Amino acid sequence: MRLTNREKLLAVCLVLFLIAWLLYAFFISPSLARAETLSRVIPQKQDELRQLRSKSARFIAIRDRLNSLRAKMASQEGVELLPFLESQIRSSNLENKVASMKQNLIQPESGYSETIVELNLQNVTLKELIALLRNVQSSNVLASVKTLYIKKSLENEDLLNSTIEIRNIKLLKD
């Protein structure tokens, strides 16, 4: 069977068209689809990466603060809250204005305990109260004011009665 030039040309064009279609179908089209998918997914993944870095930085900061707090708590070994507060009261010249002091020890979770001292002061000035609170907060002892109630004294309107709960957290020995 002999093919004419026209038929040969048609066969060559058909083979070239088939090769071009196969190249497009198996190589070019999937590459374009993949590039489109990547151009859509890359910004999402970059945003997720930024969020992950932000969360990682926050986690590291929290972990460092926790380690710092544990180190402070470990350094507080041997420091008792009640004697500390008594010394702060003496240094503030408020011994005669203390109505009562109660100490409670609680263990909210294993690994540490919390000491709470309830301090009732009668007939103090605002300046004296602030000085005492400032001394407690600024000391090296890991003590903080948990609650503070202030009301005017019934005996003298210029003076205050106050109930303060001060807490101290300690690590328990294993």
C-alpha positions as CSV (number, residue, x, y, z in Angstrom):
1,M,0.0,0.0,0.0
2,R,1.3,3.2,-1.1
3,L,0.5,6.5,0.6
4,T,0.3,9.7,-1.2
5,N,2.1,12.8,-0.1
6,R,-1.1,14.2,1.2
7,E,-1.8,11.1,3.3
8,K,1.7,11.1,4.6
9,L,1.4,14.8,5.6
10,L,-1.9,14.0,7.3
11,A,-0.4,11.1,9.2
12,V,2.6,13.2,10.3
13,C,0.3,16.0,11.5
14,L,-1.9,13.5,13.3
15,V,1.1,12.0,15.1
16,L,2.4,15.4,16.0
17,F,-1.0,16.4,17.3
18,L,-1.2,13.2,19.4
19,I,2.3,13.8,20.8
20,A,1.4,17.4,21.7
21,W,-1.9,16.3,23.3
22,L,-0.1,13.6,25.3
23,L,2.6,16.1,26.5
24,Y,-0.1,18.6,27.5
25,A,-2.3,15.9,29.2
26,F,0.5,14.2,31.2
27,F,3.0,17.0,31.8
28,I,1.9,20.5,31.2
29,S,-1.7,20.3,32.6
30,P,-0.6,18.6,35.9
31,S,2.3,21.1,36.3
32,L,-0.1,24.1,35.9
33,A,-2.6,22.6,38.3
34,R,0.2,21.9,40.9
35,A,1.5,25.5,40.5
36,E,-2.0,26.9,41.0
37,T,-2.5,24.7,44.1
38,L,0.8,25.8,45.5
39,S,0.2,29.5,44.8
40,R,-3.1,29.1,46.8
41,V,-1.6,26.9,49.6
42,I,1.7,28.7,50.2
43,P,0.2,31.9,51.7
44,Q,-2.0,29.7,54.0
45,K,1.0,27.7,55.2
46,Q,3.0,30.9,55.7
47,D,0.2,32.3,57.8
48,E,0.1,29.0,59.8
49,L,3.8,29.2,60.2
50,R,3.6,32.8,61.6
51,Q,0.9,31.7,64.0
52,L,3.0,28.7,65.1
53,R,6.1,30.9,65.6
54,S,3.9,33.4,67.7
55,K,2.5,30.6,69.8
56,S,6.0,29.1,70.2
57,A,7.4,32.4,71.4
58,R,4.5,32.8,73.9
59,F,5.1,29.2,75.1
60,I,8.8,29.9,75.6
61,A,8.0,33.1,77.5
62,I,5.5,31.3,79.7
63,R,8.0,28.5,80.3
64,D,10.7,30.9,81.2
65,R,8.4,32.8,83.6
66,L,7.4,29.5,85.1
67,N,11.0,28.4,85.6
68,S,11.8,31.8,87.1
69,L,8.9,31.5,89.4
70,R,10.0,28.0,90.4
71,A,13.5,29.3,91.1
72,K,12.1,32.1,93.2
73,M,9.9,29.7,95.1
74,A,12.9,27.4,95.7
75,S,14.9,30.3,97.0
76,Q,12.1,31.1,99.5
77,E,12.8,27.9,101.4
78,G,13.0,28.7,105.1
79,V,11.0,31.9,104.8
80,E,7.7,31.9,106.7
81,L,5.0,34.3,105.8
82,L,3.7,35.1,109.3
83,P,7.1,36.2,110.8
84,F,7.8,38.1,107.6
85,L,4.5,40.0,108.0
86,E,5.2,40.7,111.7
87,S,8.5,42.2,110.8
88,Q,6.9,44.4,108.1
89,I,4.2,45.5,110.6
90,R,7.0,46.4,113.1
91,S,9.0,48.3,110.5
92,S,5.8,50.2,109.6
93,N,5.0,51.0,113.3
94,L,1.6,49.4,113.1
95,E,1.9,46.8,115.9
96,N,-0.8,48.5,118.0
97,K,-3.2,48.7,115.1
98,V,-3.3,44.9,114.4
99,A,-6.6,43.5,115.5
100,S,-5.9,40.0,114.4
101,M,-3.7,37.8,112.2
102,K,-4.7,34.3,111.1
103,Q,-2.6,31.9,109.0
104,N,-4.1,29.2,106.8
105,L,-2.1,26.6,104.9
106,I,-3.7,25.0,101.8
107,Q,-2.3,22.7,99.2
108,P,-4.3,23.3,96.0
109,E,-2.2,20.9,93.9
110,S,0.6,18.5,94.5
111,G,4.0,20.0,94.3
112,Y,3.3,23.3,96.1
113,S,1.5,24.8,99.0
114,E,0.0,28.1,99.6
115,T,0.1,30.1,102.9
116,I,-2.5,32.7,103.4
117,V,-2.4,35.2,106.3
118,E,-5.5,37.3,107.0
119,L,-4.5,40.5,108.6
120,N,-7.1,42.8,110.2
121,L,-5.9,46.4,110.8
122,Q,-7.9,48.9,112.8
123,N,-7.7,52.7,112.7
124,V,-4.9,53.1,110.1
125,T,-4.4,56.0,107.7
126,L,-4.3,55.4,104.0
127,K,-0.7,56.4,103.9
128,E,0.2,53.8,106.5
129,L,-1.7,51.1,104.7
130,I,-0.1,51.9,101.4
131,A,3.4,51.9,102.9
132,L,2.7,48.4,104.4
133,L,1.4,47.0,101.1
134,R,4.4,48.6,99.2
135,N,6.8,47.0,101.7
136,V,5.2,43.6,101.3
137,Q,5.1,43.8,97.5
138,S,8.6,45.1,97.0
139,S,10.4,42.7,99.3
140,N,12.4,39.7,98.1
141,V,9.8,37.4,99.7
142,L,7.4,35.9,97.2
143,A,4.3,37.3,98.8
144,S,1.4,39.0,97.2
145,V,-1.9,40.6,98.2
146,K,-4.8,38.3,97.4
147,T,-7.6,40.4,98.7
148,L,-7.9,43.8,100.2
149,Y,-11.0,45.2,102.0
150,I,-11.0,48.8,103.2
151,K,-13.8,50.7,105.0
152,K,-13.9,53.8,107.1
153,S,-13.5,53.5,110.8
154,L,-16.6,54.0,112.9
155,E,-14.6,55.8,115.6
156,N,-12.8,58.3,113.4
157,E,-13.8,59.2,109.8
158,D,-10.2,60.0,108.9
159,L,-9.0,56.5,109.7
160,L,-9.6,53.1,108.0
161,N,-10.3,49.5,109.0
162,S,-8.8,47.0,106.6
163,T,-8.7,43.3,106.1
164,I,-5.8,42.1,103.9
165,E,-5.2,38.5,102.7
166,I,-1.6,38.0,101.8
167,R,-0.4,34.8,100.2
168,N,2.9,33.0,99.7
169,I,3.4,30.0,97.5
170,K,6.1,27.4,98.2
171,L,7.4,24.3,96.5
172,L,7.0,21.1,98.4
173,K,10.0,18.9,98.8
174,D,9.7,15.6,97.0
